[in-house]
Amino acid sequence: MQNSSTFHAAGAGPAPGGRAPRGLEEFCMRVWRAAVAAGRGIRWYFGALMGDDAYRTYVAHQQRHHPERETPTERQFWRDRMDDQDRNPGARCC
């Protein structure tokens, strides 16, 4: 009777040395990279949805289209944005 760790055939057991076949390692790495990319995409989506990048987007717009204007601080930007939402509720529920 053969020891299962020394027996190797396609799909019949571990590769010599107890390591997974190279194709399996590559497959797992591709799956891992795809999962990481999906996680980053989900993080970006929810960040954009919640307005996490609103100030950076605003500053980039101001610098591109209105370089002569002074850019407000992030604190002032959020204060103005919340005041504007209070004055014009739009599609908010509350």
ABEGO torsion letter per residue (X at the ends): XBBAAABBBBGAEBBBGGBBBAAAAAAAAAAAAAAAAAAAAAAAAAAAAAGAAAAAAAAAAAAAABAABBBBBAAAAAAAAAAAAAABAEABAX
